[in-house]
């Protein structure tokens, strides 16, 4: 299972039955440039552009729609960022260093969704 923004966008576009060109026309985006996003060849766009894509895919661009949360999380990860809404939460911000320290102790082959969930479940 891929966790890239491009894969998510393509999957949502195809669910809507939209060709790449039809979607790009609807969101006023150059098909060649957009294709690079779906393929992961360029960094994810900023939030303003993501909002345009979301609307074109029938996604409400706010956190009440879990698909928007997925889009913004994958875009942030693709840019190497931590989502701003999480950085604005003092408790989350305070726990990030401990999380980073624990993840660094894992070997690359050991980093799985299950491993990360277990790390988050551990008591200090």
Steps between C-alpha positions, in 0.01 A plus 500: 500500500643833394474805721591760239287800414525418130357151545218639714413768243502252214283253692246771589499634141435153361222439756333812357536354150712796387776478246814693581420758232137544612606547861772749405255700291258515794766620745681724249827308520748412227465121445874451461573675830221319681615164365837562666322538834311173457825324407688651793751663267462841668438615856137525609333837438410757763170494686329751267557269205401195707170672580432542128576132441282398794202692368552345156487156665193576711705519819407763758826690568476495877579245769136389523569296184747219578616505138620860546693390806658223291587745221662756726687238703642337187589837348679606818689171516596533134643846571671383819273718714292445810142619443440845648185393685710244691777748573238730650416237764739541796461140623579355158792737458640399840480127415664519157863490622438177696328347198788596272752353744315167512462477122873570452578189706318279249672347200345595166356151454332522840296814425148379431159639582468239776839594647408869505164428664678293765747783560215744547326258738802454728480657843788728599 
